[in-house]
Amino acid sequence: MSSKFLAGILLSLFLAPMSSNAQPKPRARDLGIPFEGIPGPWNAITDVPGVEVGQVTLIEGKGKLVQGKGPVRTGVTAIFPLGKTAENGVFGGHFSLNGAGELTGMAIVQEFCELHGPVILTGTLNVGIAHQAAIEWQRDRVKNPDALYNRTLPVVGETWDGFLHDVFGFHLRKEHVFEAMNNASTGPVLEGGVGGGTGMACYEFKGGIGTASRIVTSGGKTYTLGVLVQANFGRRRQLLVAGVPVGKEITDLMPKEGQTGDGSIIVVVATDAPFLPVQLDRLARRVALGLARTGSIATNGSGDLFLAFSTATQLTPAETPIDVQMTRDINPFFRSGGLCHRRSRD
């Protein structure tokens, strides 16, 4: 994945609205920031055919954190590789750049090279409720018992929103997760302080959800590569935009002391190219190159966890033989994928 792709995503995060009610702000590309590649129609992970995203944002109160009372700055983001009504799975791959975080279900992805059901992103202390809600939601909708069994260990990723949010108040409810999953759709994706990224910071700016896509030509065919990130990491002085150390020049409006830490980032990569699981592992590793080109050093306490999937091969619940294709011309995806790291909206 290309680092400029990721850089654009993150810069867009800084430009993105603080809540789902805000008017969309211009993306980095709209401001003339030079990013490589051709984005899809929405410049979002939903440009990959079949992928749907739903989000719920919880914002209540302000002022000093009081346990159990707020303020509330949290939410949930749901990503469906084949749409919320699908019962088939897809090939998946994974890479952990720094493991001080959680992305549940990765043992299954690593062992079987498969991803079944949605990917849920939220705050750290919401993982339990999001995990349970994902199971319940699918229990009530997935009719095939084998498909349901494949979804009993869902993928839930987290980053810490405890600097801006009353995490020990446990404000996220199962109903919020249900709503995000029910609302999942194709089309534009809200970015910034929304969904699972509501309470996040990135390079000591407001962080959150970001997304981008690229049109990729490989082996004479055209495919789409999309990325969605939940960004909550980095120090201002480290920030690079298109190779320029802008973080060192933007020294005002710094967050209050105690509101920054090592942070984390979850990156979800989607493509409709016919990749085998080992190729998806390789693609996920390239995210680290894009992350570095935005200035990140993957600090000791950071959870930098990456998941990649391909929608080209659908895995039915029945354990019957399937026909699998693969593209061998993978370098164009490596070039585009590293672009995808930054928060979003390039």
N, C-alpha and C positions, 0 to 999 in steps of 0.2 A: 504494500500500500504506500502511496506517495505521501511524504510528509506534508507537502503543501496542502493536500486534500484535508488532512487532519487540522492543519493550522487554520484553514478557512472555517472549519466547523467550530473551533474554539473561539475564534474572533467573532463569529456570528453570535456565539453565546453572550459575549460581552455587549453586543448590540441588541440582543433579543429583549422582548418585553419581560417585565418582572412578574406579571401574572397573566392568566389566560384572558383577562378582561381588557388588557392593554391593547392599543393599536399596534400592529406589526411594525417593527422598525426596519430600516434598510439592512440588507445583508452585506457582508464585506465586499462581495463581488460588485454589488450595486454602487459602492463607494470608490471603485477603481482599484481595489487591492488586486494585484496580479496573481491569479491562481491558474494552475495548469489544468488542462482537461476540459471536456464538454459535459456539463451536468445534465441530468434528466429533466423532464418537465417541471417537477417540484423540487429538484435538488434535494431529495430526501430518500430515506431507505425505502419508502413506499413506491419509488420508481421501479423497484424490482417487482415484476408482476406477481400478484398473489399476496404480497406482504401487506399486513394491516397493523395500524398502531392506534391504541386508545389510551387516554390519560385522564386522571382526576387530580385536581390541585386543591389543597386545603390551606387557606390563609385566613387566620383569625387573630385579632389582638395585636398589640405592639408593646414595646417597653422591655423592662427587665424580665428575664426568664424566671418563672415561678412554677415549680414542679406541680403538674396536674392542672395548671391554669393557663399555660401558654407563655408567650405567643406561639401560635401554630404556623409552621412553615414546612409542610411536608406534602406527600402525595404518592402517586403510583403511575407507572407507565407499563403498558402491556404490548408486546410485539408478537404477532402471529405470523410464522413463516408462510403458511398457506391459507391464511384467512381464518376467522374464528369459527367457521362451520366445518372446516376440514377435519377428517379423522386420520389422515395419513401422516407419516413422519417424513423427515428429510435427513440427509447426511449432515453431520456436524463435526467441527474441529475446535480445538481449544488451545490457549497458551496463557500461562501465568508469568508475567514479567516480574512482579513482586507480589507475594501471596498474603499480605496483611489485610485480607478482606474475605468476602464470601460470595461465591457464585454456586448455589446449590445445584445438585444434579450433574456436576462435571465428571464424577466417577463413572456414571452411566454413559455420558458422551464419550469419554476416553475408552471405556471398555468395549462398547458396542458401535461406536462411531455414528450414533443416531441421535436425533433430537425430535422429541415428540411433544406437541403442545406448545404453549406460549412461553416467551421469556418475560419475566416480570422484573422491573427495576423499581427500587424504593429506598427509603432510609434504613440505616442499619438495624434499629430496633423494631422495624416493621417486618422483618424477614419472616418471623413466625406466623403472623396473621396473614401475610400475603401468600405464604406457602400453603396454609390451610385453605384459604379462600380459593386459590387456584385449583386445588383438588376438588373442593365442593362444587365449584362452577362447572367443571368438566364432568363430575359425577352426574349432574342433572341434565347434561346435554349430549354427551358422547354415548351413542347407542350400542356400538360394538364393544362387547366386554373385553376383547383382546386389546383394542385400541385404548380403552379406559385403563387397563392394567399398565400399559406402556407409559401412561401419564401420571402415575401415582408418586413419582419423585420429580416434581416440576423444577424448572430452572428459575431461581430467584436471585438477583444480584442486588448489592447494596453499596451505598457510600454514606459516610457519617454526616448527618445534618444537625448534630447537637450544638453547634455554635450559634445557630439562628433559630432553633426550634426546641420546644419542650419535649425532648425525646422520651423522657421517663413518664410523661403523661399519657403515652400510648393512644394518640388521637386518631390514628388510622383504624378504620373498621373494615370488616369483611365486605360490607355493602359498598364501600369505596372501591375496593378491588373488583367486585362484581361489575360496578358501573364502568370502570375503565375497560374491562374486557368486553362488556356489552357494546360500548361505544367504538370499539376498534373498527377502523375503516381505512381505505386507501385515500390518496390525496395528500394535500399539504399537512405538515406536522408542526404543531406549535413547539416553540423552542424557548430556551432561557429558563426562568424560574417557574417551571410548570412541571406537573406530573411528579415522577420520582426525583427530579432535580430541583424541586422547589426550594429546599433549604440549603443549597450547595453554593460553594465559592470556588473560583478557578483563577489562579495567578493573582489572588487577592482582589479580584473583581467579583461581581455576582456570577455564579456559575450555573450549572443545570443541564438541561437536555439540549443536545445539538444533533444535527443530521446533515447529510450531503449525499450526493450520488455522482457517478461518472458513467458515461457511455464508453464501453471498451470493445475494441475490435481485436479478435483473436482467431487465428486459423481461418481467416476469411469470413468469419461470422461476427455479428454484433450482439453484445450482451450488456447487462447493467450491473454495476457494483454499487451497493448502498451501505451506508454506515449510520448508526445511531449511537451516541455516547451519553453517558451520565458522568459529568466532569465535576470533580471536587478536589482539586490538587494544585500544587505549584505556588511558588513565591513570585512576587511581582518582578523582581530583578532578573528572573530567569526567562521571562516571556520574549519569544521571538515571533515575529509576523513576517512571513515571506523572507525569512533569513535576516531580518532587521531587528536588533535588540531594543525594541520599543519599550520594554518594561523598565529599563534603566532610566528612560526619559519621562515616564509617567509616575511621578513620585508623590502626587497629591491624592487626596481622597482614599487614604489607606484605611483598612478595617481596624477596628479597635483591637488593642492588645488582648490576646487570649482567644481571638476569633479565627485564628489560622492554625493549621497543624500540617502533618505530613500529607493528609488527604488521600484520595483514591480516584480511580476512574474505571468504569465498566464500558467496554466497547463491543458492540454487536455488529458484525459484518454479514451482509446478505448478498447473494448473487444468483442469477439464473443460469450461469455458466455450468456445464457439466463437469463438476469437480468430484474426485474421490476424497474420502475423509483425510487421507494423508496430505492431499493438496490443500485442504481446508486448514489443517494444522499449520502448514507452511504459510498460508495466507494470514492466519491469525498472528503468527510471529512477526510478520512485516508491520503490524500495527505499532510495534515498539519503535521502529525506525521513524515512523511519522510522529509519534509522541516525543521522541528526542528532538526532532526538528522544530518543535514548538518551544523547546527549552527545558522540558522535564528531565530530571535525573532519576526518577523512580526511587524516591527516598525510602529509608528503612521501614517506616511505618505506613507506607502507601500500599493499597490494594489495587494493583494494575492488572485486571483480568479481562481477557479477550475471548470472544466466542464467534465462530464463523459458521455459516451454513449455506448450502446450495439447494435451491428449489427445483433443480433440473430433474432429479430422480425422486419420485415419491415412493415411500416405503409403506406398503399396505400392512394391516395388522397380521394377516396370515403369513406364516413363514414359508412362502413359496419362492421359487427362483424369480429374479427380476433381471431385466436387461439394463445394463449400465453402460453409459458412454463417458468419455473423459476428453477434455481438451488438454493438449500437451503444451500449447503456447501460453505459458503462465506469466511471462514477464510483463505483459501489458497490465495485468491485474496487480502485480507487485508495484508497478509505477503508480497506478491509480490508488491503490489501497493505502499506501503510506501517506497519501494526502489527507486521509480521513480523520486525523485524530482530533483536532481541536474541538472545542465545545460544540460548535455547530455552525450552522448557517453561513457557509462560505458562499 
